[in-house]
Amino acid sequence: MLTTIGDKWTLVVIATLVAGPRRFTEIQRGIDGISHRMLAKTLRDLERDGLVSREAHAEVPPRVVYELTPLGRTLLDPVDGLVRWVGEHGRTVLANRARLTL
Amino acid sequence: MLTTIGDKWTLVVIATLVAGPRRFTEIQRGIDGISHRMLAKTLRDLERDGLVSREAHAEVPPRVVYELTPLGRTLLDPVDGLVRWVGEHGRTVLANRARLTL
């Protein structure tokens, strides 16, 4: 279970949906380095797990919006804890990595 | 950064080291489905990031012990938040998944 939540992009996508519903392209723009294919897979998995809902609006061009479900929103606090950790310690980790990778 | 912390096995390995120092084989036994190779890579990355330290004892047979560093221990609270989330909501997620995968 923790390996699913901890899947490479899962936490990042959830963090992107914190502020509210987003279209596919908006999510993709917010995440460095995620491919169209990988974002589609991550969103499909999150939808399957009941954490994200997908709503397709019959417009031209079609508009598809992703949103955290009530269950998905219960993840906000734990994910926020990790996001704050990265804010506090991310630079130290990157400095360690740069030093030891040389 | 969040994609590193959220790497498939990273959080699980950190959660395994919560209780204290562990040998490689002890860590592996505690994690379903992780290969020797993948655990070795995850531990090497965590060591490079300064989150885990590795101590080799010159005994017969050699004993290698992994432990969270002070920096790694700052991850315990956020990781604990996720572990508790899985405890509370993991079954719901697995039930959703089973239903939608059929």
N, CA and C atoms of all chains as a GROMACS GRO file, in nm:
protein
  612
    1MET      N    1   0.083  -0.122   0.000
    1MET     CA    2   0.000   0.000   0.000
    1MET      C    3   0.086   0.127   0.000
    2LEU      N    4   0.183   0.127   0.092
    2LEU     CA    5   0.270   0.244   0.098
    2LEU      C    6   0.350   0.257  -0.031
    3THR      N    7   0.375   0.143  -0.096
    3THR     CA    8   0.449   0.151  -0.222
    3THR      C    9   0.363   0.212  -0.332
    4THR      N   10   0.230   0.199  -0.320
    4THR     CA   11   0.143   0.262  -0.420
    4THR      C   12   0.138   0.412  -0.399
    5ILE      N   13   0.108   0.449  -0.275
    5ILE     CA   14   0.103   0.591  -0.241
    5ILE      C   15   0.238   0.654  -0.273
    6GLY      N   16   0.343   0.578  -0.247
    6GLY     CA   17   0.477   0.628  -0.270
    6GLY      C   18   0.524   0.606  -0.413
    7ASP      N   19   0.434   0.573  -0.502
    7ASP     CA   20   0.476   0.558  -0.642
    7ASP      C   21   0.528   0.692  -0.692
    8LYS      N   22   0.630   0.682  -0.776
    8LYS     CA   23   0.707   0.800  -0.818
    8LYS      C   24   0.626   0.929  -0.834
    9TRP      N   25   0.513   0.924  -0.904
    9TRP     CA   26   0.442   1.047  -0.937
    9TRP      C   27   0.316   1.070  -0.855
   10THR      N   28   0.273   0.967  -0.782
   10THR     CA   29   0.144   0.976  -0.713
   10THR      C   30   0.135   1.098  -0.621
   11LEU      N   31   0.235   1.111  -0.534
   11LEU     CA   32   0.231   1.220  -0.436
   11LEU      C   33   0.236   1.356  -0.505
   12VAL      N   34   0.314   1.363  -0.612
   12VAL     CA   35   0.327   1.491  -0.683
   12VAL      C   36   0.195   1.531  -0.747
   13VAL      N   37   0.127   1.433  -0.807
   13VAL     CA   38  -0.001   1.464  -0.871
   13VAL      C   39  -0.103   1.506  -0.766
   14ILE      N   40  -0.106   1.435  -0.654
   14ILE     CA   41  -0.199   1.472  -0.546
   14ILE      C   42  -0.169   1.614  -0.497
   15ALA      N   43  -0.041   1.643  -0.479
   15ALA     CA   44  -0.003   1.778  -0.434
   15ALA      C   45  -0.049   1.883  -0.534
   16THR      N   46  -0.048   1.849  -0.662
   16THR     CA   47  -0.090   1.943  -0.766
   16THR      C   48  -0.240   1.971  -0.760
   17LEU      N   49  -0.316   1.872  -0.710
   17LEU     CA   50  -0.463   1.888  -0.705
   17LEU      C   51  -0.511   1.949  -0.573
   18VAL      N   52  -0.415   1.983  -0.486
   18VAL     CA   53  -0.451   2.040  -0.356
   18VAL      C   54  -0.539   2.164  -0.372
   19ALA      N   55  -0.503   2.248  -0.467
   19ALA     CA   56  -0.569   2.378  -0.480
   19ALA      C   57  -0.707   2.369  -0.544
   20GLY      N   58  -0.742   2.253  -0.600
   20GLY     CA   59  -0.874   2.240  -0.662
   20GLY      C   60  -0.866   2.162  -0.792
   21PRO      N   61  -0.981   2.151  -0.861
   21PRO     CA   62  -0.988   2.074  -0.986
   21PRO      C   63  -0.894   2.130  -1.092
   22ARG      N   64  -0.837   2.042  -1.172
   22ARG     CA   65  -0.744   2.084  -1.276
   22ARG      C   66  -0.766   2.001  -1.402
   23ARG      N   67  -0.740   2.062  -1.518
   23ARG     CA   68  -0.742   1.988  -1.643
   23ARG      C   69  -0.610   1.914  -1.660
   24PHE      N   70  -0.615   1.813  -1.747
   24PHE     CA   71  -0.496   1.731  -1.771
   24PHE      C   72  -0.373   1.818  -1.803
   25THR      N   73  -0.391   1.909  -1.898
   25THR     CA   74  -0.276   1.990  -1.941
   25THR      C   75  -0.226   2.082  -1.829
   26GLU      N   76  -0.317   2.126  -1.743
   26GLU     CA   77  -0.275   2.211  -1.631
   26GLU      C   78  -0.190   2.129  -1.533
   27ILE      N   79  -0.233   2.006  -1.508
   27ILE     CA   80  -0.156   1.920  -1.418
   27ILE      C   81  -0.017   1.895  -1.476
   28GLN      N   82  -0.016   1.862  -1.605
   28GLN     CA   83   0.112   1.830  -1.669
   28GLN      C   84   0.207   1.950  -1.667
   29ARG      N   85   0.153   2.068  -1.692
   29ARG     CA   86   0.238   2.188  -1.689
   29ARG      C   87   0.299   2.211  -1.551
   30GLY      N   88   0.227   2.168  -1.446
   30GLY     CA   89   0.274   2.193  -1.310
   30GLY      C   90   0.380   2.095  -1.262
   31ILE      N   91   0.408   1.991  -1.340
   31ILE     CA   92   0.500   1.886  -1.294
   31ILE      C   93   0.615   1.869  -1.392
   32ASP      N   94   0.734   1.905  -1.347
   32ASP     CA   95   0.852   1.892  -1.433
   32ASP      C   96   0.880   1.746  -1.465
   33GLY      N   97   0.896   1.717  -1.590
   33GLY     CA   98   0.951   1.588  -1.629
   33GLY      C   99   0.853   1.473  -1.638
   34ILE      N  100   0.722   1.499  -1.623
   34ILE     CA  101   0.628   1.389  -1.636
   34ILE      C  102   0.580   1.384  -1.781
   35SER      N  103   0.578   1.264  -1.838
   35SER     CA  104   0.533   1.248  -1.976
   35SER      C  105   0.380   1.240  -1.979
   36HIS      N  106   0.323   1.264  -2.096
   36HIS     CA  107   0.178   1.253  -2.114
   36HIS      C  108   0.132   1.113  -2.074
   37ARG      N  109   0.206   1.014  -2.120
   37ARG     CA  110   0.171   0.874  -2.094
   37ARG      C  111   0.175   0.842  -1.945
   38MET      N  112   0.278   0.891  -1.876
   38MET     CA  113   0.294   0.860  -1.734
   38MET      C  114   0.188   0.932  -1.650
   39LEU      N  115   0.156   1.056  -1.688
   39LEU     CA  116   0.051   1.128  -1.616
   39LEU      C  117  -0.084   1.059  -1.636
   40ALA      N  118  -0.110   1.015  -1.759
   40ALA     CA  119  -0.237   0.945  -1.786
   40ALA      C  120  -0.246   0.819  -1.701
   41LYS      N  121  -0.135   0.744  -1.691
   41LYS     CA  122  -0.136   0.621  -1.610
   41LYS      C  123  -0.157   0.653  -1.462
   42THR      N  124  -0.085   0.755  -1.414
   42THR     CA  125  -0.098   0.791  -1.272
   42THR      C  126  -0.241   0.833  -1.239
   43LEU      N  127  -0.301   0.914  -1.325
   43LEU     CA  128  -0.439   0.958  -1.300
   43LEU      C  129  -0.536   0.840  -1.307
   44ARG      N  130  -0.513   0.749  -1.401
   44ARG     CA  131  -0.598   0.630  -1.412
   44ARG      C  132  -0.589   0.548  -1.284
   45ASP      N  133  -0.467   0.530  -1.232
   45ASP     CA  134  -0.450   0.452  -1.109
   45ASP      C  135  -0.517   0.522  -0.990
   46LEU      N  136  -0.503   0.654  -0.983
   46LEU     CA  137  -0.565   0.729  -0.873
   46LEU      C  138  -0.717   0.722  -0.882
   47GLU      N  139  -0.770   0.722  -1.004
   47GLU     CA  140  -0.915   0.711  -1.023
   47GLU      C  141  -0.962   0.571  -0.980
   48ARG      N  142  -0.887   0.470  -1.022
   48ARG     CA  143  -0.918   0.332  -0.984
   48ARG      C  144  -0.919   0.315  -0.832
   49ASP      N  145  -0.827   0.383  -0.765
   49ASP     CA  146  -0.817   0.371  -0.618
   49ASP      C  147  -0.921   0.457  -0.547
   50GLY      N  148  -0.999   0.535  -0.623
   50GLY     CA  149  -1.102   0.619  -0.562
   50GLY      C  150  -1.047   0.746  -0.500
   51LEU      N  151  -0.926   0.787  -0.539
   51LEU     CA  152  -0.864   0.906  -0.480
   51LEU      C  153  -0.887   1.030  -0.566
   52VAL      N  154  -0.910   1.009  -0.694
   52VAL     CA  155  -0.931   1.120  -0.787
   52VAL      C  156  -1.054   1.088  -0.872
   53SER      N  157  -1.135   1.190  -0.899
   53SER     CA  158  -1.247   1.170  -0.991
   53SER      C  159  -1.220   1.244  -1.121
   54ARG      N  160  -1.279   1.194  -1.228
   54ARG     CA  161  -1.256   1.247  -1.362
   54ARG      C  162  -1.391   1.286  -1.418
   55GLU      N  163  -1.404   1.410  -1.463
   55GLU     CA  164  -1.531   1.452  -1.518
   55GLU      C  165  -1.507   1.505  -1.659
   56ALA      N  166  -1.576   1.446  -1.756
   56ALA     CA  167  -1.561   1.488  -1.895
   56ALA      C  168  -1.679   1.578  -1.932
   57HIS      N  169  -1.649   1.700  -1.976
   57HIS     CA  170  -1.754   1.793  -2.018
   57HIS      C  171  -1.765   1.791  -2.169
   58ALA      N  172  -1.888   1.771  -2.217
   58ALA     CA  173  -1.910   1.761  -2.362
   58ALA      C  174  -1.909   1.899  -2.424
   59GLU      N  175  -1.789   1.952  -2.442
   59GLU     CA  176  -1.775   2.082  -2.505
   59GLU      C  177  -1.684   2.066  -2.625
   60VAL      N  178  -1.670   2.173  -2.702
   60VAL     CA  179  -1.576   2.170  -2.812
   60VAL      C  180  -1.472   2.280  -2.789
   61PRO      N  181  -1.342   2.242  -2.767
   61PRO     CA  182  -1.292   2.105  -2.756
   61PRO      C  183  -1.335   2.042  -2.623
   62PRO      N  184  -1.337   1.909  -2.614
   62PRO     CA  185  -1.381   1.844  -2.490
   62PRO      C  186  -1.294   1.887  -2.372
   63ARG      N  187  -1.357   1.901  -2.255
   63ARG     CA  188  -1.282   1.945  -2.137
   63ARG      C  189  -1.291   1.835  -2.033
   64VAL      N  190  -1.175   1.786  -1.988
   64VAL     CA  191  -1.172   1.679  -1.888
   64VAL      C  192  -1.106   1.734  -1.762
   65VAL      N  193  -1.176   1.723  -1.650
   65VAL     CA  194  -1.128   1.783  -1.527
   65VAL      C  195  -1.107   1.676  -1.420
   66TYR      N  196  -0.994   1.685  -1.352
   66TYR     CA  197  -0.961   1.591  -1.246
   66TYR      C  198  -0.969   1.661  -1.111
   67GLU      N  199  -1.017   1.587  -1.011
   67GLU     CA  200  -1.039   1.647  -0.879
   67GLU      C  201  -1.017   1.541  -0.772
   68LEU      N  202  -0.966   1.581  -0.657
   68LEU     CA  203  -0.955   1.486  -0.546
   68LEU      C  204  -1.095   1.450  -0.497
   69THR      N  205  -1.118   1.323  -0.470
   69THR     CA  206  -1.244   1.280  -0.407
   69THR      C  207  -1.234   1.310  -0.257
   70PRO      N  208  -1.345   1.294  -0.183
   70PRO     CA  209  -1.335   1.308  -0.036
   70PRO      C  210  -1.227   1.216   0.022
   71LEU      N  211  -1.219   1.093  -0.029
   71LEU     CA  212  -1.112   1.003   0.017
   71LEU      C  213  -0.974   1.059  -0.018
   72GLY      N  214  -0.961   1.110  -0.139
   72GLY     CA  215  -0.834   1.169  -0.181
   72GLY      C  216  -0.794   1.288  -0.094
   73ARG      N  217  -0.895   1.364  -0.051
   73ARG     CA  218  -0.865   1.481   0.031
   73ARG      C  219  -0.811   1.443   0.169
   74THR      N  220  -0.841   1.321   0.214
   74THR     CA  221  -0.784   1.278   0.342
   74THR      C  222  -0.632   1.261   0.333
   75LEU      N  223  -0.581   1.256   0.208
   75LEU     CA  224  -0.436   1.244   0.190
   75LEU      C  225  -0.365   1.380   0.200
   76LEU      N  226  -0.442   1.487   0.201
   76LEU     CA  227  -0.378   1.619   0.194
   76LEU      C  228  -0.284   1.644   0.312
   77ASP      N  229  -0.330   1.610   0.433
   77ASP     CA  230  -0.246   1.636   0.550
   77ASP      C  231  -0.114   1.560   0.544
   78PRO      N  232  -0.118   1.427   0.526
   78PRO     CA  233   0.010   1.356   0.516
   78PRO      C  234   0.097   1.404   0.400
   79VAL      N  235   0.037   1.432   0.285
   79VAL     CA  236   0.117   1.479   0.172
   79VAL      C  237   0.176   1.617   0.204
   80ASP      N  238   0.096   1.701   0.270
   80ASP     CA  239   0.147   1.833   0.308
   80ASP      C  240   0.268   1.820   0.400
   81GLY      N  241   0.266   1.720   0.489
   81GLY     CA  242   0.380   1.697   0.577
   81GLY      C  243   0.507   1.671   0.496
   82LEU      N  244   0.494   1.590   0.390
   82LEU     CA  245   0.610   1.561   0.306
   82LEU      C  246   0.654   1.683   0.227
   83VAL      N  247   0.555   1.757   0.176
   83VAL     CA  248   0.589   1.877   0.099
   83VAL      C  249   0.665   1.976   0.187
   84ARG      N  250   0.619   1.993   0.312
   84ARG     CA  251   0.690   2.084   0.402
   84ARG      C  252   0.829   2.032   0.434
   85TRP      N  253   0.842   1.900   0.448
   85TRP     CA  254   0.974   1.841   0.474
   85TRP      C  255   1.070   1.875   0.359
   86VAL      N  256   1.020   1.860   0.236
   86VAL     CA  257   1.104   1.892   0.120
   86VAL      C  258   1.142   2.039   0.122
   87GLY      N  259   1.047   2.125   0.161
   87GLY     CA  260   1.077   2.267   0.170
   87GLY      C  261   1.186   2.295   0.272
   88GLU      N  262   1.183   2.221   0.384
   88GLU     CA  263   1.280   2.245   0.491
   88GLU      C  264   1.415   2.180   0.464
   89HIS      N  265   1.412   2.057   0.410
   89HIS     CA  266   1.536   1.979   0.402
   89HIS      C  267   1.580   1.945   0.260
   90GLY      N  268   1.500   1.982   0.163
   90GLY     CA  269   1.531   1.945   0.024
   90GLY      C  270   1.670   1.990  -0.020
   91ARG      N  271   1.705   2.114   0.018
   91ARG     CA  272   1.835   2.165  -0.027
   91ARG      C  273   1.951   2.088   0.034
   92THR      N  274   1.936   2.047   0.160
   92THR     CA  275   2.041   1.966   0.223
   92THR      C  276   2.059   1.834   0.150
   93VAL      N  277   1.946   1.772   0.115
   93VAL     CA  278   1.953   1.644   0.045
   93VAL      C  279   2.022   1.661  -0.090
   94LEU      N  280   1.984   1.766  -0.162
   94LEU     CA  281   2.045   1.788  -0.294
   94LEU      C  282   2.194   1.818  -0.281
   95ALA      N  283   2.233   1.889  -0.174
   95ALA     CA  284   2.375   1.918  -0.153
   95ALA      C  285   2.451   1.789  -0.123
   96ASN      N  286   2.392   1.703  -0.037
   96ASN     CA  287   2.454   1.573  -0.009
   96ASN      C  288   2.473   1.495  -0.139
   97ARG      N  289   2.368   1.494  -0.218
   97ARG     CA  290   2.369   1.415  -0.340
   97ARG      C  291   2.478   1.465  -0.435
   98ALA      N  292   2.488   1.597  -0.450
   98ALA     CA  293   2.588   1.654  -0.540
   98ALA      C  294   2.728   1.616  -0.493
   99ARG      N  295   2.749   1.620  -0.361
   99ARG     CA  296   2.883   1.592  -0.308
   99ARG      C  297   2.920   1.445  -0.331
  100LEU      N  298   2.827   1.356  -0.305
  100LEU     CA  299   2.858   1.213  -0.310
  100LEU      C  300   2.849   1.155  -0.450
  101THR      N  301   2.795   1.232  -0.544
  101THR     CA  302   2.784   1.180  -0.680
  101THR      C  303   2.907   1.215  -0.762
  102LEU      N  304   2.985   1.315  -0.712
  102LEU     CA  305   3.105   1.358  -0.787
  102LEU      C  306   3.205   1.246  -0.802
  103MET      N  307   1.220   1.666  -0.619
  103MET     CA  308   1.249   1.621  -0.480
  103MET      C  309   1.141   1.529  -0.426
  104LEU      N  310   1.015   1.572  -0.440
  104LEU     CA  311   0.906   1.488  -0.390
  104LEU      C  312   0.902   1.356  -0.466
  105THR      N  313   0.949   1.358  -0.591
  105THR     CA  314   0.950   1.233  -0.667
  105THR      C  315   1.058   1.138  -0.614
  106THR      N  316   1.163   1.194  -0.553
  106THR     CA  317   1.267   1.106  -0.495
  106THR      C  318   1.215   1.044  -0.366
  107ILE      N  319   1.165   1.130  -0.278
  107ILE     CA  320   1.111   1.081  -0.153
  107ILE      C  321   0.998   0.983  -0.182
  108GLY      N  322   0.922   1.014  -0.287
  108GLY     CA  323   0.810   0.928  -0.321
  108GLY      C  324   0.849   0.814  -0.413
  109ASP      N  325   0.979   0.788  -0.426
  109ASP     CA  326   1.020   0.674  -0.508
  109ASP      C  327   0.963   0.546  -0.447
  110LYS      N  328   0.925   0.456  -0.536
  110LYS     CA  329   0.848   0.337  -0.496
  110LYS      C  330   0.884   0.278  -0.360
  111TRP      N  331   1.013   0.259  -0.334
  111TRP     CA  332   1.050   0.187  -0.212
  111TRP      C  333   1.104   0.276  -0.101
  112THR      N  334   1.134   0.401  -0.133
  112THR     CA  335   1.202   0.487  -0.036
  112THR      C  336   1.126   0.497   0.096
  113LEU      N  337   0.996   0.530   0.087
  113LEU     CA  338   0.920   0.549   0.210
  113LEU      C  339   0.910   0.421   0.289
  114VAL      N  340   0.898   0.310   0.218
  114VAL     CA  341   0.884   0.181   0.286
  114VAL      C  342   1.012   0.147   0.362
  115VAL      N  343   1.127   0.172   0.299
  115VAL     CA  344   1.254   0.142   0.365
  115VAL      C  345   1.271   0.232   0.487
  116ILE      N  346   1.238   0.360   0.472
  116ILE     CA  347   1.249   0.451   0.587
  116ILE      C  348   1.158   0.404   0.700
  117ALA      N  349   1.035   0.366   0.665
  117ALA     CA  350   0.942   0.318   0.767
  117ALA      C  351   0.997   0.195   0.839
  118THR      N  352   1.072   0.112   0.765
  118THR     CA  353   1.130  -0.009   0.825
  118THR      C  354   1.240   0.025   0.924
  119LEU      N  355   1.306   0.140   0.902
  119LEU     CA  356   1.417   0.177   0.990
  119LEU      C  357   1.372   0.262   1.108
  120VAL      N  358   1.241   0.286   1.119
  120VAL     CA  359   1.187   0.367   1.228
  120VAL      C  360   1.230   0.315   1.364
  121ALA      N  361   1.224   0.183   1.379
  121ALA     CA  362   1.244   0.123   1.510
  121ALA      C  363   1.391   0.115   1.551
  122GLY      N  364   1.483   0.145   1.458
  122GLY     CA  365   1.624   0.140   1.492
  122GLY      C  366   1.707   0.076   1.382
  123PRO      N  367   1.839   0.061   1.406
  123PRO     CA  368   1.930   0.007   1.305
  123PRO      C  369   1.888  -0.135   1.264
  124ARG      N  370   1.910  -0.167   1.139
  124ARG     CA  371   1.873  -0.299   1.088
  124ARG      C  372   1.978  -0.348   0.988
  125ARG      N  373   1.997  -0.479   0.984
  125ARG     CA  374   2.083  -0.540   0.882
  125ARG      C  375   2.007  -0.549   0.751
  126PHE      N  376   2.084  -0.563   0.644
  126PHE     CA  377   2.024  -0.572   0.510
  126PHE      C  378   1.915  -0.680   0.504
  127THR      N  379   1.950  -0.799   0.552
  127THR     CA  380   1.853  -0.910   0.542
  127THR      C  381   1.730  -0.885   0.629
  128GLU      N  382   1.747  -0.815   0.740
  128GLU     CA  383   1.631  -0.784   0.824
  128GLU      C  384   1.537  -0.688   0.752
  129ILE      N  385   1.597  -0.589   0.684
  129ILE     CA  386   1.514  -0.493   0.609
  129ILE      C  387   1.439  -0.566   0.499
  130GLN      N  388   1.514  -0.650   0.428
  130GLN     CA  389   1.451  -0.722   0.315
  130GLN      C  390   1.336  -0.811   0.362
  131ARG      N  391   1.358  -0.879   0.474
  131ARG     CA  392   1.251  -0.966   0.527
  131ARG      C  393   1.126  -0.886   0.562
  132GLY      N  394   1.144  -0.760   0.602
  132GLY     CA  395   1.031  -0.679   0.644
  132GLY      C  396   0.951  -0.618   0.530
  133ILE      N  397   0.998  -0.632   0.407
  133ILE     CA  398   0.932  -0.565   0.294
  133ILE      C  399   0.893  -0.667   0.189
  134ASP      N  400   0.763  -0.685   0.172
  134ASP     CA  401   0.714  -0.780   0.072
  134ASP      C  402   0.750  -0.734  -0.069
  135GLY      N  403   0.809  -0.825  -0.145
  135GLY     CA  404   0.822  -0.800  -0.288
  135GLY      C  405   0.941  -0.717  -0.331
  136ILE      N  406   1.031  -0.682  -0.239
  136ILE     CA  407   1.149  -0.605  -0.282
  136ILE      C  408   1.261  -0.703  -0.313
  137SER      N  409   1.327  -0.681  -0.427
  137SER     CA  410   1.438  -0.770  -0.465
  137SER      C  411   1.566  -0.723  -0.396
  138HIS      N  412   1.664  -0.813  -0.389
  138HIS     CA  413   1.794  -0.779  -0.331
  138HIS      C  414   1.852  -0.657  -0.402
  139ARG      N  415   1.845  -0.661  -0.534
  139ARG     CA  416   1.902  -0.556  -0.616
  139ARG      C  417   1.834  -0.421  -0.591
  140MET      N  418   1.700  -0.423  -0.581
  140MET     CA  419   1.625  -0.299  -0.563
  140MET      C  420   1.648  -0.242  -0.424
  141LEU      N  421   1.656  -0.328  -0.323
  141LEU     CA  422   1.684  -0.280  -0.188
  141LEU      C  423   1.824  -0.220  -0.181
  142ALA      N  424   1.920  -0.286  -0.245
  142ALA     CA  425   2.057  -0.234  -0.246
  142ALA      C  426   2.060  -0.095  -0.310
  143LYS      N  427   1.988  -0.078  -0.422
  143LYS     CA  428   1.984   0.051  -0.490
  143LYS      C  429   1.917   0.157  -0.401
  144THR      N  430   1.805   0.120  -0.340
  144THR     CA  431   1.732   0.216  -0.256
  144THR      C  432   1.819   0.261  -0.140
  145LEU      N  433   1.890   0.166  -0.075
  145LEU     CA  434   1.975   0.202   0.038
  145LEU      C  435   2.092   0.288  -0.007
  146ARG      N  436   2.147   0.257  -0.125
  146ARG     CA  437   2.258   0.337  -0.177
  146ARG      C  438   2.212   0.480  -0.202
  147ASP      N  439   2.093   0.496  -0.260
  147ASP     CA  440   2.040   0.630  -0.286
  147ASP      C  441   2.014   0.706  -0.156
  148LEU      N  442   1.959   0.636  -0.056
  148LEU     CA  443   1.931   0.700   0.072
  148LEU      C  444   2.061   0.741   0.140
  149GLU      N  445   2.165   0.659   0.124
  149GLU     CA  446   2.295   0.692   0.182
  149GLU      C  447   2.354   0.814   0.111
  150ARG      N  448   2.345   0.815  -0.020
  150ARG     CA  449   2.393   0.929  -0.100
  150ARG      C  450   2.322   1.058  -0.059
  151ASP      N  451   2.191   1.048  -0.028
  151ASP     CA  452   2.114   1.167   0.009
  151ASP      C  453   2.136   1.208   0.155
  152GLY      N  454   2.215   1.128   0.228
  152GLY     CA  455   2.243   1.161   0.367
  152GLY      C  456   2.130   1.126   0.462
  153LEU      N  457   2.039   1.038   0.419
  153LEU     CA  458   1.925   1.002   0.503
  153LEU      C  459   1.949   0.874   0.581
  154VAL      N  460   2.039   0.791   0.531
  154VAL     CA  461   2.069   0.663   0.596
  154VAL      C  462   2.220   0.648   0.603
  155SER      N  463   2.269   0.594   0.714
  155SER     CA  464   2.412   0.566   0.722
  155SER      C  465   2.433   0.415   0.722
  156ARG      N  466   2.550   0.374   0.674
  156ARG     CA  467   2.582   0.234   0.658
  156ARG      C  468   2.708   0.206   0.736
  157GLU      N  469   2.703   0.106   0.824
  157GLU     CA  470   2.822   0.076   0.903
  157GLU      C  471   2.857  -0.070   0.884
  158ALA      N  472   2.979  -0.095   0.838
  158ALA     CA  473   3.023  -0.232   0.816
  158ALA      C  474   3.110  -0.277   0.933
  159HIS      N  475   3.072  -0.385   0.999
  159HIS     CA  476   3.150  -0.439   1.111
  159HIS      C  477   3.235  -0.554   1.060
  160ALA      N  478   3.365  -0.545   1.091
  160ALA     CA  479   3.457  -0.648   1.042
  160ALA      C  480   3.447  -0.772   1.129
  161GLU      N  481   3.344  -0.849   1.104
  161GLU     CA  482   3.324  -0.974   1.178
  161GLU      C  483   3.314  -1.087   1.077
  162VAL      N  484   3.308  -1.209   1.129
  162VAL     CA  485   3.287  -1.323   1.040
  162VAL      C  486   3.157  -1.392   1.081
  163PRO      N  487   3.053  -1.392   0.994
  163PRO     CA  488   3.047  -1.322   0.864
  163PRO      C  489   3.033  -1.173   0.884
  164PRO      N  490   3.073  -1.092   0.783
  164PRO     CA  491   3.066  -0.947   0.796
  164PRO      C  492   2.924  -0.902   0.827
  165ARG      N  493   2.911  -0.799   0.911
  165ARG     CA  494   2.779  -0.751   0.949
  165ARG      C  495   2.768  -0.606   0.904
  166VAL      N  496   2.667  -0.577   0.823
  166VAL     CA  497   2.647  -0.442   0.773
  166VAL      C  498   2.514  -0.391   0.826
  167VAL      N  499   2.519  -0.275   0.892
  167VAL     CA  500   2.399  -0.223   0.958
  167VAL      C  501   2.362  -0.087   0.900
  168TYR      N  502   2.234  -0.070   0.872
  168TYR     CA  503   2.182   0.056   0.820
  168TYR      C  504   2.099   0.126   0.927
  169GLU      N  505   2.110   0.259   0.928
  169GLU     CA  506   2.045   0.336   1.033
  169GLU      C  507   2.005   0.472   0.976
  170LEU      N  508   1.893   0.527   1.022
  170LEU     CA  509   1.858   0.662   0.981
  170LEU      C  510   1.957   0.761   1.041
  171THR      N  511   2.001   0.858   0.963
  171THR     CA  512   2.084   0.968   1.014
  171THR      C  513   1.992   1.067   1.086
  172PRO      N  514   2.049   1.167   1.155
  172PRO     CA  515   1.963   1.272   1.213
  172PRO      C  516   1.874   1.337   1.106
  173LEU      N  517   1.929   1.360   0.986
  173LEU     CA  518   1.846   1.415   0.878
  173LEU      C  519   1.734   1.317   0.840
  174GLY      N  520   1.771   1.190   0.831
  174GLY     CA  521   1.670   1.088   0.798
  174GLY      C  522   1.560   1.081   0.903
  175ARG      N  523   1.598   1.103   1.028
  175ARG     CA  524   1.497   1.096   1.136
  175ARG      C  525   1.396   1.210   1.126
  176THR      N  526   1.433   1.320   1.061
  176THR     CA  527   1.336   1.429   1.044
  176THR      C  528   1.222   1.385   0.950
  177LEU      N  529   1.245   1.276   0.876
  177LEU     CA  530   1.140   1.225   0.788
  177LEU      C  531   1.038   1.139   0.862
  178LEU      N  532   1.067   1.104   0.987
  178LEU     CA  533   0.980   1.009   1.055
  178LEU      C  534   0.838   1.062   1.070
  179ASP      N  535   0.823   1.187   1.109
  179ASP     CA  536   0.688   1.242   1.129
  179ASP      C  537   0.606   1.239   1.000
  180PRO      N  538   0.659   1.298   0.891
  180PRO     CA  539   0.581   1.292   0.767
  180PRO      C  540   0.553   1.150   0.720
  181VAL      N  541   0.652   1.062   0.732
  181VAL     CA  542   0.630   0.923   0.688
  181VAL      C  543   0.525   0.856   0.778
  182ASP      N  544   0.533   0.886   0.907
  182ASP     CA  545   0.434   0.830   1.000
  182ASP      C  546   0.293   0.874   0.962
  183GLY      N  547   0.279   0.999   0.916
  183GLY     CA  548   0.149   1.046   0.870
  183GLY      C  549   0.094   0.961   0.757
  184LEU      N  550   0.182   0.924   0.664
  184LEU     CA  551   0.138   0.840   0.552
  184LEU      C  552   0.107   0.698   0.598
  185VAL      N  553   0.191   0.646   0.689
  185VAL     CA  554   0.168   0.510   0.738
  185VAL      C  555   0.033   0.504   0.810
  186ARG      N  556   0.003   0.608   0.890
  186ARG     CA  557  -0.127   0.610   0.958
  186ARG      C  558  -0.242   0.622   0.859
  187TRP      N  559  -0.219   0.700   0.753
  187TRP     CA  560  -0.323   0.712   0.650
  187TRP      C  561  -0.352   0.575   0.588
  188VAL      N  562  -0.246   0.502   0.557
  188VAL     CA  563  -0.264   0.368   0.499
  188VAL      C  564  -0.340   0.279   0.597
  189GLY      N  565  -0.307   0.291   0.726
  189GLY     CA  566  -0.378   0.212   0.826
  189GLY      C  567  -0.527   0.246   0.829
  190GLU      N  568  -0.559   0.375   0.813
  190GLU     CA  569  -0.700   0.417   0.820
  190GLU      C  570  -0.776   0.391   0.692
  191HIS      N  571  -0.710   0.415   0.576
  191HIS     CA  572  -0.784   0.415   0.449
  191HIS      C  573  -0.738   0.309   0.351
  192GLY      N  574  -0.634   0.235   0.386
  192GLY     CA  575  -0.578   0.138   0.292
  192GLY      C  576  -0.681   0.036   0.243
  193ARG      N  577  -0.765  -0.011   0.335
  193ARG     CA  578  -0.863  -0.112   0.295
  193ARG      C  579  -0.965  -0.058   0.196
  194THR      N  580  -1.005   0.067   0.216
  194THR     CA  581  -1.100   0.130   0.123
  194THR      C  582  -1.038   0.139  -0.016
  195VAL      N  583  -0.911   0.179  -0.021
  195VAL     CA  584  -0.843   0.191  -0.150
  195VAL      C  585  -0.835   0.055  -0.218
  196LEU      N  586  -0.798  -0.048  -0.142
  196LEU     CA  587  -0.786  -0.181  -0.202
  196LEU      C  588  -0.923  -0.232  -0.249
  197ALA      N  589  -1.029  -0.198  -0.175
  197ALA     CA  590  -1.164  -0.239  -0.216
  197ALA      C  591  -1.203  -0.167  -0.346
  198ASN      N  592  -1.175  -0.037  -0.354
  198ASN     CA  593  -1.202   0.037  -0.479
  198ASN      C  594  -1.128  -0.028  -0.595
  199ARG      N  595  -1.003  -0.059  -0.571
  199ARG     CA  596  -0.919  -0.113  -0.677
  199ARG      C  597  -0.973  -0.247  -0.726
  200ALA      N  598  -1.011  -0.332  -0.632
  200ALA     CA  599  -1.063  -0.464  -0.670
  200ALA      C  600  -1.190  -0.447  -0.754
  201ARG      N  601  -1.275  -0.352  -0.716
  201ARG     CA  602  -1.401  -0.335  -0.787
  201ARG      C  603  -1.377  -0.284  -0.928
  202LEU      N  604  -1.288  -0.188  -0.940
  202LEU     CA  605  -1.270  -0.124  -1.071
  202LEU      C  606  -1.174  -0.200  -1.162
  203THR      N  607  -1.105  -0.299  -1.107
  203THR     CA  608  -1.011  -0.374  -1.190
  203THR      C  609  -1.080  -0.494  -1.254
  204LEU      N  610  -1.194  -0.534  -1.196
  204LEU     CA  611  -1.265  -0.652  -1.249
  204LEU      C  612  -1.307  -0.631  -1.394
   0.00000   0.00000   0.00000
